[in-house]
Amino acid sequence: MTSEKSSPSPESTQNSAPEADAQPKPGFGWTPYAELINGRFAMIGFFALLILELFTHEDFFTWLGLR
């Protein structure tokens, strides 16, 4: 038994969605770029809160004086 290895066809190696490679562009409103930046700032804020709790041994609400 011999097995022949076929190379993938050019159609199968291309992305089915050419928009996937496009970079989001800044704009007003609910744009993909705005959502990307918003998510990144949320991750930075969450990480900053974890660092705050690590160094102060208090949660965020106690640190603000709400507890």
N, CA, C and O atoms as a Tripos MOL2 file, in Angstrom:
@<TRIPOS>MOLECULE
protein
  268   267    67     0     0
PROTEIN
NO_CHARGES

@<TRIPOS>ATOM
      1 N           0.8310   -1.1660    0.0000 N.3       1 MET1
      2 CA          0.0000    0.0000    0.0000 C.3       1 MET1
      3 C           0.8800    1.2350    0.0000 C.2       1 MET1
      4 O           1.7620    1.3930    0.8440 O.2       1 MET1
      5 N           0.6360    2.0630   -0.9150 N.am      2 THR2
      6 CA          1.3610    3.3260   -0.9520 C.3       2 THR2
      7 C           0.3790    4.4500   -0.7120 C.2       2 THR2
      8 O          -0.7290    4.4620   -1.2490 O.2       2 THR2
      9 N           0.7950    5.3650    0.0820 N.am      3 SER3
     10 CA         -0.0740    6.5230    0.3370 C.3       3 SER3
     11 C           0.5820    7.7450   -0.2920 C.2       3 SER3
     12 O           1.7620    8.0300   -0.0900 O.2       3 SER3
     13 N          -0.2090    8.4280   -1.0370 N.am      4 GLU4
     14 CA          0.2990    9.6310   -1.6720 C.3       4 GLU4
     15 C          -0.1330   10.8300   -0.8470 C.2       4 GLU4
     16 O          -1.2940   10.9600   -0.4570 O.2       4 GLU4
     17 N           0.8310   11.7010   -0.5920 N.am      5 LYS5
     18 CA          0.5240   12.9190    0.1500 C.3       5 LYS5
     19 C           0.2310   14.0140   -0.8660 C.2       5 LYS5
     20 O           1.0600   14.3360   -1.7170 O.2       5 LYS5
     21 N          -0.9300   14.5610   -0.7620 N.am      6 SER6
     22 CA         -1.2700   15.6400   -1.6850 C.3       6 SER6
     23 C          -1.0730   16.9790   -0.9870 C.2       6 SER6
     24 O          -1.3400   17.1180    0.2070 O.2       6 SER6
     25 N          -0.6160   17.9320   -1.7290 N.am      7 SER7
     26 CA         -0.4370   19.2600   -1.1620 C.3       7 SER7
     27 C          -1.7940   19.9520   -1.1160 C.2       7 SER7
     28 O          -2.6450   19.7190   -1.9750 O.2       7 SER7
     29 N          -1.9930   20.7980   -0.1160 N.am      8 PRO8
     30 CA         -3.2820   21.4670   -0.0060 C.3       8 PRO8
     31 C          -3.5060   22.4100   -1.1830 C.2       8 PRO8
     32 O          -2.5790   23.0480   -1.6820 O.2       8 PRO8
     33 N          -4.7380   22.4750   -1.5990 N.am      9 SER9
     34 CA         -5.0550   23.3460   -2.7260 C.3       9 SER9
     35 C          -4.9930   24.8020   -2.2970 C.2       9 SER9
     36 O          -5.1830   25.0980   -1.1170 O.2       9 SER9
     37 N          -4.7340   25.7120   -3.2140 N.am     10 PRO10
     38 CA         -4.6440   27.1340   -2.8490 C.3      10 PRO10
     39 C          -5.9400   27.6590   -2.2330 C.2      10 PRO10
     40 O          -5.9030   28.5650   -1.4010 O.2      10 PRO10
     41 N          -7.0830   27.1020   -2.6300 N.am     11 GLU11
     42 CA         -8.3370   27.5730   -2.0690 C.3      11 GLU11
     43 C          -8.4590   27.2290   -0.5910 C.2      11 GLU11
     44 O          -9.0470   27.9980    0.1700 O.2      11 GLU11
     45 N          -7.9140   26.0850   -0.1680 N.am     12 SER12
     46 CA         -8.0520   25.6720    1.2220 C.3      12 SER12
     47 C          -7.0710   26.3820    2.1430 C.2      12 SER12
     48 O          -7.2830   26.4010    3.3550 O.2      12 SER12
     49 N          -6.0090   26.9650    1.6090 N.am     13 THR13
     50 CA         -5.0400   27.6400    2.4560 C.3      13 THR13
     51 C          -5.3890   29.1010    2.6760 C.2      13 THR13
     52 O          -4.8230   29.7320    3.5690 O.2      13 THR13
     53 N          -6.2950   29.6550    1.8970 N.am     14 GLN14
     54 CA         -6.6750   31.0460    2.0670 C.3      14 GLN14
     55 C          -7.7550   31.1540    3.1260 C.2      14 GLN14
     56 O          -8.5360   30.2290    3.3450 O.2      14 GLN14
     57 N          -7.7780   32.3180    3.7830 N.am     15 ASN15
     58 CA         -8.8100   32.5500    4.7860 C.3      15 ASN15
     59 C         -10.1510   32.6960    4.1030 C.2      15 ASN15
     60 O         -10.2580   33.2830    3.0260 O.2      15 ASN15
     61 N         -11.1690   32.1570    4.7390 N.am     16 SER16
     62 CA        -12.5050   32.2900    4.1770 C.3      16 SER16
     63 C         -13.0560   33.6900    4.4150 C.2      16 SER16
     64 O         -13.9370   34.1420    3.6830 O.2      16 SER16
     65 N         -12.5430   34.3820    5.4360 N.am     17 ALA17
     66 CA        -12.9870   35.7410    5.7240 C.3      17 ALA17
     67 C         -11.8140   36.6990    5.5710 C.2      17 ALA17
     68 O         -10.9730   36.7720    6.4670 O.2      17 ALA17
     69 N         -11.7290   37.4300    4.4740 N.am     18 PRO18
     70 CA        -10.5990   38.3430    4.3030 C.3      18 PRO18
     71 C         -10.6070   39.4840    5.3150 C.2      18 PRO18
     72 O          -9.5770   40.1280    5.5160 O.2      18 PRO18
     73 N         -11.7560   39.7520    5.9610 N.am     19 GLU19
     74 CA        -11.8040   40.8190    6.9530 C.3      19 GLU19
     75 C         -11.0330   40.4610    8.2150 C.2      19 GLU19
     76 O         -10.7000   41.3490    8.9990 O.2      19 GLU19
     77 N         -10.7430   39.1870    8.4290 N.am     20 ALA20
     78 CA        -10.0690   38.7490    9.6460 C.3      20 ALA20
     79 C          -8.6610   39.3210    9.7470 C.2      20 ALA20
     80 O          -8.1620   39.5100   10.8570 O.2      20 ALA20
     81 N          -8.0120   39.6010    8.6330 N.am     21 ASP21
     82 CA         -6.6640   40.1450    8.6510 C.3      21 ASP21
     83 C          -6.6500   41.6650    8.7240 C.2      21 ASP21
     84 O          -5.6000   42.2550    8.9790 O.2      21 ASP21
     85 N          -7.7760   42.3040    8.5090 N.am     22 ALA22
     86 CA         -7.8350   43.7590    8.4950 C.3      22 ALA22
     87 C          -7.7080   44.3050    9.9120 C.2      22 ALA22
     88 O          -8.2900   43.7610   10.8500 O.2      22 ALA22
     89 N          -6.9500   45.3720   10.0600 N.am     23 GLN23
     90 CA         -6.7950   46.0290   11.3470 C.3      23 GLN23
     91 C          -7.9770   46.9600   11.5770 C.2      23 GLN23
     92 O          -8.3880   47.6630   10.6540 O.2      23 GLN23
     93 N          -8.5420   46.9810   12.8050 N.am     24 PRO24
     94 CA         -9.6390   47.9060   13.0750 C.3      24 PRO24
     95 C          -9.1490   49.3410   13.0330 C.2      24 PRO24
     96 O          -8.0230   49.6340   13.4360 O.2      24 PRO24
     97 N          -9.9970   50.2320   12.5450 N.am     25 LYS25
     98 CA         -9.6220   51.6360   12.4090 C.3      25 LYS25
     99 C         -10.4130   52.4670   13.4100 C.2      25 LYS25
    100 O         -11.5710   52.1630   13.6980 O.2      25 LYS25
    101 N          -9.7830   53.5310   13.9450 N.am     26 PRO26
    102 CA        -10.4880   54.3920   14.8930 C.3      26 PRO26
    103 C         -11.7270   55.0170   14.2660 C.2      26 PRO26
    104 O         -11.7530   55.2980   13.0680 O.2      26 PRO26
    105 N         -12.7320   55.2260   15.0670 N.am     27 GLY27
    106 CA        -13.9540   55.8520   14.6100 C.3      27 GLY27
    107 C         -14.8400   56.1590   15.8050 C.2      27 GLY27
    108 O         -14.4850   55.8500   16.9420 O.2      27 GLY27
    109 N         -15.9850   56.7630   15.5520 N.am     28 PHE28
    110 CA        -16.9210   57.1110   16.6010 C.3      28 PHE28
    111 C         -17.9720   56.0140   16.7530 C.2      28 PHE28
    112 O         -18.3440   55.3560   15.7820 O.2      28 PHE28
    113 N         -18.4430   55.8260   17.9790 N.am     29 GLY29
    114 CA        -19.5090   54.8640   18.2080 C.3      29 GLY29
    115 C         -18.9920   53.4860   18.5790 C.2      29 GLY29
    116 O         -17.8670   53.3290   19.0540 O.2      29 GLY29
    117 N         -19.8410   52.4910   18.3520 N.am     30 TRP30
    118 CA        -19.5350   51.1040   18.7110 C.3      30 TRP30
    119 C         -18.7570   50.4410   17.5830 C.2      30 TRP30
    120 O         -19.2920   49.6150   16.8440 O.2      30 TRP30
    121 N         -17.5010   50.8090   17.4630 N.am     31 THR31
    122 CA        -16.6720   50.2450   16.4100 C.3      31 THR31
    123 C         -15.8140   49.1260   16.9860 C.2      31 THR31
    124 O         -15.5860   49.0940   18.1950 O.2      31 THR31
    125 N         -15.3370   48.2150   16.1570 N.am     32 PRO32
    126 CA        -14.4370   47.1630   16.6680 C.3      32 PRO32
    127 C         -13.1810   47.7360   17.3220 C.2      32 PRO32
    128 O         -12.6790   47.1710   18.2940 O.2      32 PRO32
    129 N         -12.6690   48.8480   16.8030 N.am     33 TYR33
    130 CA        -11.4750   49.4660   17.3880 C.3      33 TYR33
    131 C         -11.7770   49.9710   18.8000 C.2      33 TYR33
    132 O         -10.9780   49.7680   19.7140 O.2      33 TYR33
    133 N         -12.9280   50.6280   18.9820 N.am     34 ALA34
    134 CA        -13.3010   51.1390   20.2990 C.3      34 ALA34
    135 C         -13.4650   49.9950   21.2950 C.2      34 ALA34
    136 O         -13.0560   50.1120   22.4500 O.2      34 ALA34
    137 N         -14.0560   48.9020   20.8570 N.am     35 GLU35
    138 CA        -14.2420   47.7570   21.7330 C.3      35 GLU35
    139 C         -12.9060   47.1090   22.0960 C.2      35 GLU35
    140 O         -12.7260   46.6410   23.2210 O.2      35 GLU35
    141 N         -11.9790   47.0830   21.1560 N.am     36 LEU36
    142 CA        -10.6470   46.5260   21.4090 C.3      36 LEU36
    143 C          -9.9160   47.3530   22.4630 C.2      36 LEU36
    144 O          -9.3490   46.8020   23.4070 O.2      36 LEU36
    145 N          -9.9310   48.6710   22.3010 N.am     37 ILE37
    146 CA         -9.2590   49.5570   23.2570 C.3      37 ILE37
    147 C          -9.9440   49.4800   24.6210 C.2      37 ILE37
    148 O          -9.2720   49.4380   25.6520 O.2      37 ILE37
    149 N         -11.2800   49.4620   24.6300 N.am     38 ASN38
    150 CA        -12.0240   49.3800   25.8770 C.3      38 ASN38
    151 C         -11.6840   48.0990   26.6300 C.2      38 ASN38
    152 O         -11.5130   48.1240   27.8490 O.2      38 ASN38
    153 N         -11.5860   46.9930   25.9240 N.am     39 GLY39
    154 CA        -11.2310   45.7310   26.5550 C.3      39 GLY39
    155 C          -9.8290   45.7360   27.1210 C.2      39 GLY39
    156 O          -9.5800   45.1770   28.1890 O.2      39 GLY39
    157 N          -8.9160   46.3650   26.4080 N.am     40 ARG40
    158 CA         -7.5290   46.4330   26.8950 C.3      40 ARG40
    159 C          -7.4340   47.2730   28.1610 C.2      40 ARG40
    160 O          -6.7370   46.9040   29.1060 O.2      40 ARG40
    161 N          -8.1450   48.4160   28.1790 N.am     41 PHE41
    162 CA         -8.1370   49.2330   29.3940 C.3      41 PHE41
    163 C          -8.8050   48.5060   30.5570 C.2      41 PHE41
    164 O          -8.3770   48.6570   31.7010 O.2      41 PHE41
    165 N          -9.8350   47.7290   30.2890 N.am     42 ALA42
    166 CA        -10.4820   46.9520   31.3490 C.3      42 ALA42
    167 C          -9.5120   45.9230   31.9250 C.2      42 ALA42
    168 O          -9.4780   45.7140   33.1380 O.2      42 ALA42
    169 N          -8.7250   45.2810   31.0660 N.am     43 MET43
    170 CA         -7.7420   44.3050   31.5510 C.3      43 MET43
    171 C          -6.6680   44.9840   32.3970 C.2      43 MET43
    172 O          -6.2460   44.4370   33.4150 O.2      43 MET43
    173 N          -6.2290   46.1600   31.9880 N.am     44 ILE44
    174 CA         -5.2250   46.9020   32.7550 C.3      44 ILE44
    175 C          -5.7960   47.2950   34.1160 C.2      44 ILE44
    176 O          -5.1130   47.1780   35.1330 O.2      44 ILE44
    177 N          -7.0520   47.7620   34.1380 N.am     45 GLY45
    178 CA         -7.6890   48.1410   35.3980 C.3      45 GLY45
    179 C          -7.8590   46.9710   36.3370 C.2      45 GLY45
    180 O          -7.6240   47.0910   37.5390 O.2      45 GLY45
    181 N          -8.2650   45.8410   35.7960 N.am     46 PHE46
    182 CA         -8.4290   44.6510   36.6300 C.3      46 PHE46
    183 C          -7.0930   44.2110   37.2130 C.2      46 PHE46
    184 O          -7.0170   43.8430   38.3850 O.2      46 PHE46
    185 N          -6.0420   44.2470   36.4030 N.am     47 PHE47
    186 CA         -4.7090   43.8790   36.8770 C.3      47 PHE47
    187 C          -4.2370   44.8590   37.9540 C.2      47 PHE47
    188 O          -3.6110   44.4580   38.9350 O.2      47 PHE47
    189 N          -4.5400   46.1460   37.7640 N.am     48 ALA48
    190 CA         -4.1570   47.1560   38.7570 C.3      48 ALA48
    191 C          -4.8650   46.9070   40.0890 C.2      48 ALA48
    192 O          -4.2670   47.0840   41.1500 O.2      48 ALA48
    193 N          -6.1300   46.4990   40.0400 N.am     49 LEU49
    194 CA         -6.8410   46.1790   41.2800 C.3      49 LEU49
    195 C          -6.2470   44.9680   41.9870 C.2      49 LEU49
    196 O          -6.1690   44.9340   43.2150 O.2      49 LEU49
    197 N          -5.8300   43.9820   41.2110 N.am     50 LEU50
    198 CA         -5.1760   42.8220   41.8230 C.3      50 LEU50
    199 C          -3.8620   43.2190   42.4980 C.2      50 LEU50
    200 O          -3.5550   42.7440   43.5920 O.2      50 LEU50
    201 N          -3.1020   44.0760   41.8550 N.am     51 ILE51
    202 CA         -1.8420   44.5580   42.4440 C.3      51 ILE51
    203 C          -2.1230   45.3630   43.7090 C.2      51 ILE51
    204 O          -1.4060   45.2310   44.7020 O.2      51 ILE51
    205 N          -3.1780   46.2080   43.6770 N.am     52 LEU52
    206 CA         -3.5600   46.9950   44.8470 C.3      52 LEU52
    207 C          -3.8840   46.0850   46.0220 C.2      52 LEU52
    208 O          -3.4260   46.3280   47.1380 O.2      52 LEU52
    209 N          -4.6710   45.0360   45.7820 N.am     53 GLU53
    210 CA         -5.0140   44.1050   46.8490 C.3      53 GLU53
    211 C          -3.7990   43.3310   47.3480 C.2      53 GLU53
    212 O          -3.7050   43.0130   48.5330 O.2      53 GLU53
    213 N          -2.8810   43.0320   46.4530 N.am     54 LEU54
    214 CA         -1.6790   42.2990   46.8490 C.3      54 LEU54
    215 C          -0.8270   43.1140   47.8090 C.2      54 LEU54
    216 O          -0.3260   42.5820   48.8000 O.2      54 LEU54
    217 N          -0.6590   44.4060   47.5220 N.am     55 PHE55
    218 CA          0.2250   45.2270   48.3460 C.3      55 PHE55
    219 C          -0.4460   45.7720   49.6050 C.2      55 PHE55
    220 O           0.2250   45.9310   50.6240 O.2      55 PHE55
    221 N          -1.7430   46.0610   49.5680 N.am     56 THR56
    222 CA         -2.3990   46.6610   50.7330 C.3      56 THR56
    223 C          -3.1090   45.6370   51.6020 C.2      56 THR56
    224 O          -3.4550   45.9500   52.7410 O.2      56 THR56
    225 N          -3.3390   44.4270   51.1080 N.am     57 HIS57
    226 CA         -4.0730   43.3770   51.8190 C.3      57 HIS57
    227 C          -5.4930   43.8210   52.1710 C.2      57 HIS57
    228 O          -6.0700   43.3480   53.1500 O.2      57 HIS57
    229 N          -6.0530   44.7300   51.3720 N.am     58 GLU58
    230 CA         -7.4320   45.1760   51.5170 C.3      58 GLU58
    231 C          -8.0880   45.1320   50.1510 C.2      58 GLU58
    232 O          -7.4280   45.2920   49.1240 O.2      58 GLU58
    233 N          -9.4140   44.9100   50.1500 N.am     59 ASP59
    234 CA        -10.0920   44.9260   48.8620 C.3      59 ASP59
    235 C         -10.3470   46.3670   48.4230 C.2      59 ASP59
    236 O         -10.0920   47.3120   49.1700 O.2      59 ASP59
    237 N         -10.8460   46.5150   47.2170 N.am     60 PHE60
    238 CA        -11.0230   47.8330   46.6020 C.3      60 PHE60
    239 C         -12.0090   48.6970   47.3830 C.2      60 PHE60
    240 O         -11.7740   49.8900   47.5750 O.2      60 PHE60
    241 N         -13.1130   48.0970   47.8350 N.am     61 PHE61
    242 CA        -14.1260   48.8740   48.5410 C.3      61 PHE61
    243 C         -13.6390   49.3380   49.9080 C.2      61 PHE61
    244 O         -13.9910   50.4340   50.3440 O.2      61 PHE61
    245 N         -12.8440   48.5360   50.5830 N.am     62 THR62
    246 CA        -12.2510   48.9480   51.8510 C.3      62 THR62
    247 C         -11.2460   50.0610   51.6140 C.2      62 THR62
    248 O         -11.1640   51.0020   52.4020 O.2      62 THR62
    249 N         -10.4990   49.9630   50.5570 N.am     63 TRP63
    250 CA         -9.5050   50.9910   50.2080 C.3      63 TRP63
    251 C         -10.1780   52.3220   49.9180 C.2      63 TRP63
    252 O          -9.6330   53.3780   50.2390 O.2      63 TRP63
    253 N         -11.3800   52.2760   49.3030 N.am     64 LEU64
    254 CA        -12.1330   53.5020   49.0390 C.3      64 LEU64
    255 C         -12.8600   54.0250   50.2750 C.2      64 LEU64
    256 O         -13.3190   55.1680   50.2810 O.2      64 LEU64
    257 N         -12.9710   53.2050   51.3200 N.am     65 GLY65
    258 CA        -13.6620   53.6090   52.5370 C.3      65 GLY65
    259 C         -15.1520   53.3440   52.4730 C.2      65 GLY65
    260 O         -15.9140   53.9700   53.2100 O.2      65 GLY65
    261 N         -15.5900   52.4440   51.6230 N.am     66 LEU66
    262 CA        -17.0090   52.1380   51.4920 C.3      66 LEU66
    263 C         -17.4350   50.9590   52.3520 C.2      66 LEU66
    264 O         -18.6200   50.6260   52.3820 O.2      66 LEU66
    265 N         -16.5240   50.3310   53.0360 N.am     67 ARG67
    266 CA        -16.8480   49.1990   53.8920 C.3      67 ARG67
    267 C         -16.5280   49.4940   55.3070 C.2      67 ARG67
    268 O         -16.7360   48.6480   56.1770 O.2      67 ARG67
@<TRIPOS>BOND
     1     1     2 1
     2     2     3 1
     3     3     4 2
     4     3     5 am
     5     5     6 1
     6     6     7 1
     7     7     8 2
     8     7     9 am
     9     9    10 1
    10    10    11 1
    11    11    12 2
    12    11    13 am
    13    13    14 1
    14    14    15 1
    15    15    16 2
    16    15    17 am
    17    17    18 1
    18    18    19 1
    19    19    20 2
    20    19    21 am
    21    21    22 1
    22    22    23 1
    23    23    24 2
    24    23    25 am
    25    25    26 1
    26    26    27 1
    27    27    28 2
    28    27    29 am
    29    29    30 1
    30    30    31 1
    31    31    32 2
    32    31    33 am
    33    33    34 1
    34    34    35 1
    35    35    36 2
    36    35    37 am
    37    37    38 1
    38    38    39 1
    39    39    40 2
    40    39    41 am
    41    41    42 1
    42    42    43 1
    43    43    44 2
    44    43    45 am
    45    45    46 1
    46    46    47 1
    47    47    48 2
    48    47    49 am
    49    49    50 1
    50    50    51 1
    51    51    52 2
    52    51    53 am
    53    53    54 1
    54    54    55 1
    55    55    56 2
    56    55    57 am
    57    57    58 1
    58    58    59 1
    59    59    60 2
    60    59    61 am
    61    61    62 1
    62    62    63 1
    63    63    64 2
    64    63    65 am
    65    65    66 1
    66    66    67 1
    67    67    68 2
    68    67    69 am
    69    69    70 1
    70    70    71 1
    71    71    72 2
    72    71    73 am
    73    73    74 1
    74    74    75 1
    75    75    76 2
    76    75    77 am
    77    77    78 1
    78    78    79 1
    79    79    80 2
    80    79    81 am
    81    81    82 1
    82    82    83 1
    83    83    84 2
    84    83    85 am
    85    85    86 1
    86    86    87 1
    87    87    88 2
    88    87    89 am
    89    89    90 1
    90    90    91 1
    91    91    92 2
    92    91    93 am
    93    93    94 1
    94    94    95 1
    95    95    96 2
    96    95    97 am
    97    97    98 1
    98    98    99 1
    99    99   100 2
   100    99   101 am
   101   101   102 1
   102   102   103 1
   103   103   104 2
   104   103   105 am
   105   105   106 1
   106   106   107 1
   107   107   108 2
   108   107   109 am
   109   109   110 1
   110   110   111 1
   111   111   112 2
   112   111   113 am
   113   113   114 1
   114   114   115 1
   115   115   116 2
   116   115   117 am
   117   117   118 1
   118   118   119 1
   119   119   120 2
   120   119   121 am
   121   121   122 1
   122   122   123 1
   123   123   124 2
   124   123   125 am
   125   125   126 1
   126   126   127 1
   127   127   128 2
   128   127   129 am
   129   129   130 1
   130   130   131 1
   131   131   132 2
   132   131   133 am
   133   133   134 1
   134   134   135 1
   135   135   136 2
   136   135   137 am
   137   137   138 1
   138   138   139 1
   139   139   140 2
   140   139   141 am
   141   141   142 1
   142   142   143 1
   143   143   144 2
   144   143   145 am
   145   145   146 1
   146   146   147 1
   147   147   148 2
   148   147   149 am
   149   149   150 1
   150   150   151 1
   151   151   152 2
   152   151   153 am
   153   153   154 1
   154   154   155 1
   155   155   156 2
   156   155   157 am
   157   157   158 1
   158   158   159 1
   159   159   160 2
   160   159   161 am
   161   161   162 1
   162   162   163 1
   163   163   164 2
   164   163   165 am
   165   165   166 1
   166   166   167 1
   167   167   168 2
   168   167   169 am
   169   169   170 1
   170   170   171 1
   171   171   172 2
   172   171   173 am
   173   173   174 1
   174   174   175 1
   175   175   176 2
   176   175   177 am
   177   177   178 1
   178   178   179 1
   179   179   180 2
   180   179   181 am
   181   181   182 1
   182   182   183 1
   183   183   184 2
   184   183   185 am
   185   185   186 1
   186   186   187 1
   187   187   188 2
   188   187   189 am
   189   189   190 1
   190   190   191 1
   191   191   192 2
   192   191   193 am
   193   193   194 1
   194   194   195 1
   195   195   196 2
   196   195   197 am
   197   197   198 1
   198   198   199 1
   199   199   200 2
   200   199   201 am
   201   201   202 1
   202   202   203 1
   203   203   204 2
   204   203   205 am
   205   205   206 1
   206   206   207 1
   207   207   208 2
   208   207   209 am
   209   209   210 1
   210   210   211 1
   211   211   212 2
   212   211   213 am
   213   213   214 1
   214   214   215 1
   215   215   216 2
   216   215   217 am
   217   217   218 1
   218   218   219 1
   219   219   220 2
   220   219   221 am
   221   221   222 1
   222   222   223 1
   223   223   224 2
   224   223   225 am
   225   225   226 1
   226   226   227 1
   227   227   228 2
   228   227   229 am
   229   229   230 1
   230   230   231 1
   231   231   232 2
   232   231   233 am
   233   233   234 1
   234   234   235 1
   235   235   236 2
   236   235   237 am
   237   237   238 1
   238   238   239 1
   239   239   240 2
   240   239   241 am
   241   241   242 1
   242   242   243 1
   243   243   244 2
   244   243   245 am
   245   245   246 1
   246   246   247 1
   247   247   248 2
   248   247   249 am
   249   249   250 1
   250   250   251 1
   251   251   252 2
   252   251   253 am
   253   253   254 1
   254   254   255 1
   255   255   256 2
   256   255   257 am
   257   257   258 1
   258   258   259 1
   259   259   260 2
   260   259   261 am
   261   261   262 1
   262   262   263 1
   263   263   264 2
   264   263   265 am
   265   265   266 1
   266   266   267 1
   267   267   268 2
@<TRIPOS>SUBSTRUCTURE
     1 MET1         2 RESIDUE 1 A MET
     2 THR2         6 RESIDUE 1 A THR
     3 SER3        10 RESIDUE 1 A SER
     4 GLU4        14 RESIDUE 1 A GLU
     5 LYS5        18 RESIDUE 1 A LYS
     6 SER6        22 RESIDUE 1 A SER
     7 SER7        26 RESIDUE 1 A SER
     8 PRO8        30 RESIDUE 1 A PRO
     9 SER9        34 RESIDUE 1 A SER
    10 PRO10       38 RESIDUE 1 A PRO
    11 GLU11       42 RESIDUE 1 A GLU
    12 SER12       46 RESIDUE 1 A SER
    13 THR13       50 RESIDUE 1 A THR
    14 GLN14       54 RESIDUE 1 A GLN
    15 ASN15       58 RESIDUE 1 A ASN
    16 SER16       62 RESIDUE 1 A SER
    17 ALA17       66 RESIDUE 1 A ALA
    18 PRO18       70 RESIDUE 1 A PRO
    19 GLU19       74 RESIDUE 1 A GLU
    20 ALA20       78 RESIDUE 1 A ALA
    21 ASP21       82 RESIDUE 1 A ASP
    22 ALA22       86 RESIDUE 1 A ALA
    23 GLN23       90 RESIDUE 1 A GLN
    24 PRO24       94 RESIDUE 1 A PRO
    25 LYS25       98 RESIDUE 1 A LYS
    26 PRO26      102 RESIDUE 1 A PRO
    27 GLY27      106 RESIDUE 1 A GLY
    28 PHE28      110 RESIDUE 1 A PHE
    29 GLY29      114 RESIDUE 1 A GLY
    30 TRP30      118 RESIDUE 1 A TRP
    31 THR31      122 RESIDUE 1 A THR
    32 PRO32      126 RESIDUE 1 A PRO
    33 TYR33      130 RESIDUE 1 A TYR
    34 ALA34      134 RESIDUE 1 A ALA
    35 GLU35      138 RESIDUE 1 A GLU
    36 LEU36      142 RESIDUE 1 A LEU
    37 ILE37      146 RESIDUE 1 A ILE
    38 ASN38      150 RESIDUE 1 A ASN
    39 GLY39      154 RESIDUE 1 A GLY
    40 ARG40      158 RESIDUE 1 A ARG
    41 PHE41      162 RESIDUE 1 A PHE
    42 ALA42      166 RESIDUE 1 A ALA
    43 MET43      170 RESIDUE 1 A MET
    44 ILE44      174 RESIDUE 1 A ILE
    45 GLY45      178 RESIDUE 1 A GLY
    46 PHE46      182 RESIDUE 1 A PHE
    47 PHE47      186 RESIDUE 1 A PHE
    48 ALA48      190 RESIDUE 1 A ALA
    49 LEU49      194 RESIDUE 1 A LEU
    50 LEU50      198 RESIDUE 1 A LEU
    51 ILE51      202 RESIDUE 1 A ILE
    52 LEU52      206 RESIDUE 1 A LEU
    53 GLU53      210 RESIDUE 1 A GLU
    54 LEU54      214 RESIDUE 1 A LEU
    55 PHE55      218 RESIDUE 1 A PHE
    56 THR56      222 RESIDUE 1 A THR
    57 HIS57      226 RESIDUE 1 A HIS
    58 GLU58      230 RESIDUE 1 A GLU
    59 ASP59      234 RESIDUE 1 A ASP
    60 PHE60      238 RESIDUE 1 A PHE
    61 PHE61      242 RESIDUE 1 A PHE
    62 THR62      246 RESIDUE 1 A THR
    63 TRP63      250 RESIDUE 1 A TRP
    64 LEU64      254 RESIDUE 1 A LEU
    65 GLY65      258 RESIDUE 1 A GLY
    66 LEU66      262 RESIDUE 1 A LEU
    67 ARG67      266 RESIDUE 1 A ARG
